[in-house]
Amino acid sequence: MNYQKFILFVVLVYSFGCTQKAKIPAEQIITYNNIEKHIAELASDKYLGRAPMTQAEPLVVAYISEQMKEIGLEGANNGSYFQDVPILSVSSKLSETLDFETPNGKLGFQKLTEFVAFTRKVEAKMSLENSEVIFAGFGIVAPEYNRNDFDGVDVKGKTIIVFVNDPGYGTTGDYFKGNTMTYYGRWTYKFEEAARQGAKACFIVHETGPAGYPWEVVRNNGETTRYYPDTKNGNKDRCSFEGWISLASAKKLFDACGYSFDELKQNAISKNFKPFKLPVTVSAEMDCSFNHGVSKNVCGLIKGKSRPDEVVVYTAHWDHLGVGTAINGDSIYNGATDNASAVSWMLEIARAFKNGKQPERSVLFLSVTGEESGLLGSDYYAENPFFPMNKTVACINTDVILFDGKHKDVTITGFGQSELDNWVAVEAVKQGRYIIEDPNPENGMFFRSDQFPFVKKGVPAIFAKGYIEAEKLGKDETLKQISNYWANTYHKPSDEYHKEKADLNGLLEDAILSYKVGLNLADSKEWPKWNNDSEFKSIREKSFNN
């Protein structure tokens, strides 16, 4: 879309938005007190960190569904406010060390401090016994980049070691997408590809910059109960060991093999990379127990007036990490910013919709389970939707909203992917805010939250929030606070709600913005398109032709 067309688009949509007649302005319906009420409740110790399929889940989903009912939403699943999501929970106990036999003797890495491993295979005991080890670069097979990190080597039944992120990270951007992470850089992809290649174990080398979070985040998810899709084959097609090794441990291992870390990193970044066998073997054991259960997505609906078969979807996951490794005596991972904040955002947007006139298209409010375990709830919905994906206009999602007041910016994760950027810009201008892309695209957030299962089905999605320039802090101090959050609060028990420290006015403003974007979409006949250079454009076009 060229500049002149964009200006015309903004004017038209702005004019359209001015014709909407609500009983009371959204600014008066979406209130600070309502938002605070939801966050304070859901982030309290009463909910024990909101882990799926624990004693806390019935309390969480009851609260959200009762709020939806009180707002006046219909149960979206044939009258029910719930969608059952089959989930496999796996609790594992690792051997104390991950043992490598190297040319310079034995190296034993300590669990949690130097390595972490887990599995989704339904097997009570798994072991690596002097397993051959292959260095497989970044663990990527990407034909469009002429990249195959498994070319010429058989990894079936073996252990592979790969780097986090993709070869573009830290480069000038002439290979892959530079610092903007592709899906090939996500740890989930690496485990998927390792399984497709037949590897028995896959270990990712952790680096804080390319990963987007410190080792503590990996460690704190070590010997905890993990959740996966409950498949008919017991996940037999997955690796027995999926895990991480720390940067310091990787350097020790590579040194023992006669390589420097920097040498192997530059080798892996090269377009001519070829995998090779390391002169080591590795051994470890893991004992597992399993539970086949059902978690719940919570779903409310406003039916459209003239086009009820077309839908705009709002998503916000309700789950967090539950009770885990104690830090400073606290073992409850409350998840106030992640993601009680977004559930509050979604509920108050729903309240604003019910206050206004009936939208022309339907609007679905979907609070999903299992995001922290790999987007389980949103992925299940995308495979089992209430509305076909080619009738789903857009997904509007948010996640991890910080409590630092109003923002001058609206940061769009996945900026440049679709025309939805323009729909957001229209409402951002009205709030006196500017649009900016995610300053840390290397973190791959576009692939890490609940819009992504929709994206993979071809549905344009938006993930937008105030982020980089809080009004009262200024840009530099805001960025410092963001860095501090990821280092010291994200996925830790310290993610709690403290009324005296929190300023929710930014969350309030984001909710109003997202409500108006969704209202414009729901009352429009337009179908936002993917941009021409988006890898998801062809998926959408194919879905329309089916």
C-alpha positions in Angstrom: 0.0 0.0 0.0 1.6 3.3 -1.1 1.6 6.5 1.1 -1.4 8.1 -0.8 -3.5 5.0 -0.4 -2.6 4.7 3.2 -3.7 8.3 3.9 -7.0 7.7 2.1 -7.4 4.5 4.1 -6.9 6.3 7.4 -9.4 9.0 6.4 -12.0 6.6 5.4 -11.7 4.4 8.4 -11.5 7.4 10.7 -14.8 8.7 9.2 -16.3 5.3 9.5 -15.3 5.1 13.1 -16.9 8.4 13.9 -20.3 7.1 12.8 -20.4 4.4 15.5 -22.9 5.2 18.2 -22.3 3.6 21.6 -24.7 4.0 24.5 -21.7 5.3 26.6 -18.2 5.9 25.2 -15.8 3.0 25.6 -13.5 5.3 27.7 -16.2 5.2 30.4 -17.0 1.5 30.1 -13.4 0.2 30.2 -12.4 1.5 33.6 -9.2 1.4 35.7 -11.1 -0.2 38.6 -12.5 -3.0 36.5 -9.0 -3.8 35.0 -7.4 -3.7 38.5 -10.1 -6.0 39.9 -9.4 -8.7 37.4 -5.6 -8.5 37.7 -5.6 -8.5 41.5 -7.9 -11.5 41.6 -6.2 -13.7 39.0 -2.7 -12.9 40.2 -3.5 -13.6 43.8 -2.0 -16.6 45.6 -5.5 -18.1 45.6 -5.0 -19.3 42.0 -1.5 -20.9 42.7 0.0 -19.5 39.5 -2.8 -20.7 37.3 -1.2 -23.9 36.0 -3.5 -26.0 33.8 -5.0 -29.2 35.1 -4.2 -28.4 38.8 -6.5 -27.6 41.6 -6.4 -24.0 40.6 -7.8 -24.4 37.1 -11.5 -24.8 38.1 -11.2 -21.6 40.1 -9.6 -19.7 37.2 -12.0 -20.8 34.4 -15.0 -20.3 36.7 -13.9 -16.7 37.4 -13.4 -15.9 33.7 -16.6 -17.6 32.6 -18.6 -15.9 35.3 -17.3 -12.5 34.2 -18.3 -13.3 30.6 -21.7 -14.3 31.7 -22.1 -11.1 33.8 -21.0 -9.0 30.8 -23.7 -10.7 28.7 -21.6 -12.8 26.3 -23.1 -16.0 25.0 -21.3 -19.3 25.6 -19.4 -19.6 22.3 -19.3 -23.4 22.1 -22.9 -24.3 21.4 -24.0 -22.4 24.5 -21.1 -23.5 26.7 -18.4 -21.1 27.9 -15.8 -23.9 27.7 -13.9 -25.9 25.0 -12.2 -29.0 26.3 -8.5 -29.3 25.3 -6.9 -32.7 25.7 -3.5 -32.3 27.4 -0.8 -34.7 28.4 1.1 -33.7 31.5 4.6 -35.1 32.0 6.6 -35.0 35.2 10.3 -36.0 34.8 13.2 -36.7 37.0 16.6 -36.3 35.5 19.9 -38.0 36.2 22.1 -35.6 38.3 24.5 -35.1 35.4 24.7 -35.1 31.6 27.9 -37.0 31.0 30.1 -36.5 27.9 33.1 -38.7 27.2 35.5 -36.4 25.4 39.1 -36.7 24.0 40.2 -34.9 27.2 38.2 -37.0 29.6 34.8 -37.0 31.1 32.7 -33.8 31.4 29.6 -34.0 33.7 27.1 -31.1 33.5 24.9 -30.6 36.5 21.1 -30.6 36.0 19.4 -27.3 36.2 22.6 -25.2 36.6 24.2 -26.5 33.4 21.6 -28.5 31.6 17.9 -29.0 31.4 16.0 -31.8 29.6 12.4 -32.9 29.3 10.3 -35.2 27.1 6.8 -35.5 25.7 7.1 -39.2 24.9 4.9 -41.5 26.9 7.7 -43.7 28.2 8.4 -44.3 31.9 12.2 -44.4 31.5 14.5 -43.1 28.8 18.2 -43.1 28.5 21.1 -42.0 26.4 23.9 -44.6 26.5 27.1 -43.4 24.9 25.1 -41.7 22.2 27.0 -40.2 19.2 26.8 -36.5 19.1 26.3 -34.4 15.9 26.8 -30.7 15.7 24.0 -29.5 13.5 24.5 -25.8 13.4 21.1 -24.1 14.0 19.1 -27.3 13.3 17.3 -25.8 10.3 15.9 -27.1 7.1 14.8 -24.0 5.0 14.7 -24.6 1.3 13.9 -20.9 0.6 17.2 -20.0 2.1 19.0 -23.0 0.5 19.8 -24.2 4.0 19.9 -27.8 5.3 21.8 -28.2 8.6 21.4 -32.0 8.3 22.7 -32.3 4.8 24.9 -35.4 4.3 24.6 -36.7 7.9 22.3 -39.3 9.4 21.2 -38.3 12.9 18.7 -41.1 13.5 19.0 -42.4 17.1 21.7 -39.9 17.8 22.1 -36.7 19.8 22.3 -33.3 18.1 23.6 -30.0 19.5 22.3 -26.8 17.9 22.5 -23.0 18.5 19.5 -21.0 19.5 17.8 -18.5 17.1 18.8 -18.5 13.4 21.8 -17.6 11.3 20.6 -14.0 10.7 20.9 -13.0 14.3 23.7 -10.4 14.8 24.3 -10.1 11.0 23.7 -7.2 8.6 20.5 -8.9 7.5 21.6 -10.3 4.1 20.8 -13.8 5.3 17.5 -14.9 6.8 16.0 -11.7 8.3 18.9 -10.3 10.3 17.9 -9.7 13.9 14.3 -10.4 13.1 13.8 -14.0 14.2 12.1 -16.3 11.7 10.2 -19.3 12.9 13.3 -21.4 12.2 14.9 -19.6 15.2 12.3 -20.7 17.7 13.2 -23.5 20.1 9.9 -25.2 19.4 10.9 -25.5 15.7 14.3 -27.0 16.5 12.8 -29.8 18.5 10.2 -30.4 15.8 12.9 -30.6 13.1 15.1 -32.8 15.3 12.2 -35.2 15.6 11.6 -35.2 11.8 15.2 -36.1 11.3 14.9 -39.0 13.7 17.3 -37.7 16.4 17.0 -39.3 19.9 18.0 -36.1 21.7 18.3 -32.4 20.9 20.1 -29.9 23.1 20.0 -26.2 22.3 22.9 -24.0 23.4 21.5 -21.2 25.5 22.5 -17.6 24.9 20.6 -14.8 26.6 20.6 -12.4 23.6 19.5 -14.7 20.9 17.1 -16.6 23.2 15.5 -13.4 24.5 15.6 -14.5 28.2 18.3 -15.5 30.7 19.2 -19.1 31.8 17.1 -18.7 34.9 14.0 -18.9 32.8 15.2 -22.2 31.4 16.3 -23.5 34.8 13.0 -22.6 36.5 11.1 -24.7 33.9 13.5 -27.7 34.5 12.1 -30.4 36.7 8.5 -29.1 36.7 5.4 -30.7 35.2 5.2 -29.8 31.5 2.1 -30.0 29.3 1.8 -31.2 25.7 -0.9 -32.1 23.2 -2.3 -35.5 24.1 -1.8 -37.4 20.8 -3.0 -40.9 19.9 0.5 -42.2 19.4 1.9 -41.0 22.7 4.2 -38.6 21.0 6.4 -41.5 19.8 7.6 -39.5 16.9 9.3 -36.9 19.2 12.8 -37.0 20.6 13.4 -38.8 23.9 15.3 -35.8 25.2 14.5 -32.2 24.4 16.7 -29.8 26.3 19.2 -27.0 26.8 22.8 -26.7 27.8 24.2 -23.4 29.3 26.6 -21.3 27.3 29.5 -21.9 29.7 28.9 -25.7 29.5 28.8 -25.6 25.7 32.1 -23.7 25.6 33.7 -26.4 27.9 32.4 -29.1 25.6 33.6 -27.5 22.4 37.0 -26.8 23.9 37.3 -30.5 24.9 36.5 -31.4 21.3 39.3 -29.1 20.0 37.0 -26.2 18.8 36.4 -22.8 20.1 32.8 -21.6 20.6 33.4 -18.6 18.3 34.8 -20.8 15.6 31.7 -23.1 15.6 29.4 -20.2 15.8 30.9 -18.6 12.7 30.9 -21.9 11.0 27.2 -22.4 11.7 26.3 -18.9 10.5 28.0 -19.6 7.1 25.7 -20.2 4.1 28.0 -23.2 3.4 27.6 -24.9 6.8 27.8 -28.6 6.9 27.0 -30.7 10.0 29.6 -33.0 11.5 30.2 -35.6 14.2 31.8 -34.4 17.4 34.5 -36.7 18.9 32.3 -37.3 22.0 29.5 -39.5 23.3 26.8 -38.6 25.8 24.9 -40.4 28.5 21.9 -39.5 30.7 18.7 -40.9 32.2 15.2 -39.6 32.7 12.3 -41.1 34.7 8.8 -39.9 33.8 5.2 -40.1 35.0 2.2 -39.1 33.0 -1.3 -37.8 33.3 -3.9 -37.7 30.6 -6.2 -34.8 31.3 -8.4 -32.1 29.9 -7.9 -28.4 30.3 -10.3 -25.7 29.1 -10.4 -22.7 26.8 -12.9 -20.2 28.1 -15.0 -18.7 25.3 -17.7 -16.0 25.0 -19.5 -14.7 21.9 -21.3 -11.7 20.6 -23.2 -12.8 17.4 -23.0 -10.5 14.4 -26.1 -8.7 13.2 -25.8 -9.0 9.4 -22.8 -11.4 8.9 -22.8 -13.7 12.0 -20.8 -16.3 10.1 -17.8 -14.0 10.0 -15.8 -13.4 13.1 -13.2 -11.2 14.7 -11.3 -13.1 17.5 -9.7 -11.6 20.6 -7.3 -14.0 22.4 -5.5 -13.8 25.8 -4.1 -16.9 27.6 -5.2 -17.5 31.2 -2.4 -19.9 32.3 0.9 -19.3 33.9 3.6 -21.6 35.5 1.9 -22.6 38.7 4.0 -23.6 41.6 7.7 -24.2 40.8 11.2 -23.7 42.0 11.3 -21.4 45.0 13.1 -18.1 44.6 13.7 -16.1 47.8 11.3 -18.4 49.5 8.4 -17.8 47.0 7.3 -20.7 44.8 4.1 -19.3 43.4 4.5 -18.0 39.8 1.6 -15.6 40.0 1.8 -14.2 36.4 0.4 -10.7 37.0 1.8 -9.2 33.8 1.9 -12.6 32.1 -1.0 -12.9 31.6 -3.6 -11.7 34.1 -3.1 -8.3 32.5 -4.3 -9.5 29.1 -7.3 -11.5 30.5 -8.4 -8.2 32.1 -7.8 -6.4 28.7 -10.0 -8.9 26.9 -12.8 -8.9 29.5 -13.1 -5.1 29.5 -13.1 -5.0 25.7 -16.0 -7.5 25.8 -17.8 -5.2 28.2 -17.4 -2.3 25.8 -18.8 -4.3 22.9 -21.8 -5.4 24.9 -22.4 -1.7 25.8 -22.6 -0.7 22.1 -24.9 -1.6 19.3 -24.7 -5.2 17.9 -21.7 -5.5 15.6 -22.3 -6.6 12.0 -19.8 -9.5 12.3 -19.5 -11.8 15.3 -16.9 -11.2 17.9 -15.3 -14.1 19.8 -13.5 -13.7 23.1 -11.2 -16.7 23.7 -9.1 -17.0 26.9 -6.9 -20.0 26.1 -5.1 -22.6 28.2 -1.5 -23.9 27.8 0.2 -20.9 26.2 3.2 -21.3 28.4 3.5 -24.9 27.3 3.6 -24.2 23.6 0.3 -22.5 22.6 -1.7 -25.6 23.4 -5.1 -24.0 23.8 -4.9 -21.6 20.8 -3.5 -24.4 18.7 -6.3 -26.7 19.6 -8.9 -24.0 18.8 -7.2 -23.4 15.4 -7.6 -27.1 14.6 -11.1 -27.2 16.1 -12.6 -23.8 15.5 -16.1 -22.6 16.1 -15.8 -20.5 12.9 -13.9 -21.7 9.8 -10.5 -20.0 9.4 -11.6 -18.6 6.0 -14.5 -16.9 7.9 -12.2 -15.6 10.6 -11.4 -11.9 9.7 -8.5 -11.3 12.1 -7.1 -12.3 15.5 -6.3 -9.6 18.0 -4.1 -10.8 20.8 -2.0 -9.4 23.6 0.4 -10.7 26.2 2.7 -9.4 28.9 1.4 -5.9 29.5 3.6 -4.0 31.9 2.2 -1.7 34.6 4.1 1.5 33.8 1.4 3.8 32.8 0.4 5.5 29.5 2.7 5.1 26.5 3.4 7.4 23.6 4.0 4.4 21.4 2.0 1.5 20.0 4.5 -1.3 19.4 3.4 -3.8 16.8 4.9 -7.3 17.1 5.0 -8.7 13.6 5.0 -5.2 12.1 5.0 -5.3 8.3 3.2 -8.6 8.0 -0.3 -7.4 7.1 -2.7 -4.5 6.5 -3.7 -4.7 10.2 -0.8 -2.3 10.9 -2.9 0.3 9.2 -6.1 -0.5 11.2 -4.1 0.0 14.4 -2.5 3.2 13.1 -5.9 4.8 12.6 -6.8 4.4 16.3 -3.3 5.1 17.5 -3.4 8.6 15.8 -6.6 9.4 17.6 -4.9 8.7 21.0 -1.9 10.9 20.0 0.4 7.9 19.8 2.9 6.7 17.2 3.3 3.2 15.6 6.7 1.4 15.9 7.9 -2.1 15.3 9.1 -4.4 18.0 12.6 -3.2 19.1 13.6 -6.8 19.8 12.5 -8.8 16.8 15.2 -11.3 17.6 13.0 -12.6 20.4 10.5 -13.9 17.9 7.4 -12.8 19.9 5.3 -13.1 16.7 5.7 -16.8 17.0 5.5 -17.0 20.8 2.0 -16.0 21.7 -1.6 -17.0 20.9 -2.0 -15.2 17.6 0.5 -17.6 15.9 -1.8 -20.7 15.5 -4.2 -18.4 13.7 -1.3 -17.0 11.6 -0.3 -20.5 10.6 -3.8 -21.0 9.3 -3.5 -17.8 7.2 -5.5 -15.5 9.5 -4.0 -12.0 9.7 -3.2 -11.2 13.4 -2.2 -8.2 15.4 -0.3 -8.0 18.6 0.0 -4.4 19.6 0.6 -2.6 22.9 2.4 0.3 24.5 5.8 -0.8 25.3 8.9 1.3 24.6 8.1 4.8 25.7 6.1 5.3 28.9 5.0 8.9 29.2 6.2 9.3 32.8 9.5 7.5 32.3 10.8 8.6 28.8 12.2 6.2 26.3 15.6 5.5 27.8 14.2 4.7 31.3 11.4 2.7 29.8 13.9 0.5 27.9 15.8 0.0 31.1 12.7 -1.1 32.9 11.9 -3.5 30.1 15.4 -5.0 30.3 15.0 -5.3 34.1 11.6 -7.0 33.6 12.9 -9.7 31.3 15.9 -10.3 33.6 14.2 -10.3 37.0 10.4 -10.6 36.7 9.4 -12.6 33.6 8.5 -16.2 34.5 9.5 -15.7 38.1 7.5 -15.5 41.4 8.2 -11.8 41.4 5.6 -11.3 38.7 3.0 -10.2 41.2 0.5 -7.4 41.4 1.3 -4.6 43.8 -1.3 -1.9 43.8 0.9 0.8 45.3 3.5 0.3 42.5 1.3 -0.4 39.5 0.0 2.2 37.0 -2.6 0.5 34.8 -3.4 3.6 32.7 -1.4 2.2 29.8 -3.3 -1.1 29.9 -6.5 0.9 30.0 -5.5 2.9 26.9 -4.4 -0.3 25.1 -7.8 -1.9 25.8 -9.6 1.1 24.3 -7.4 1.1 21.3 -7.9 -2.7 20.7 -11.6 -2.4 21.2 -11.9 0.3 18.5 -9.7 -1.6 16.1 -11.9 -4.7 16.6 -15.1 -2.6 16.3 -13.9 -1.2 13.0 -13.2 -4.7 11.7 -16.4 -6.1 13.0 -18.5 -3.4 11.3 -16.6 -3.4 8.1 -17.0 -5.5 5.0 -13.2 -5.5 4.4 -10.9 -8.5 4.8 -7.4 -7.3 5.9 -4.8 -8.8 3.7 -1.3 -10.1 4.3 1.4 -8.0 2.7 3.0 -9.4 -0.5 6.2 -10.4 1.1 4.6 -12.3 4.0 5.1 -16.0 4.1 1.5 -16.4 5.2 -0.1 -14.7 2.3 -0.4 -17.8 0.2 -2.0 -19.8 3.0 -4.8 -17.2 3.3 -5.4 -17.2 -0.5 -5.5 -20.9 -0.6 -8.1 -21.0 2.3 -10.4 -18.6 0.4 -10.2 -20.8 -2.7 -11.3 -24.0 -0.8 
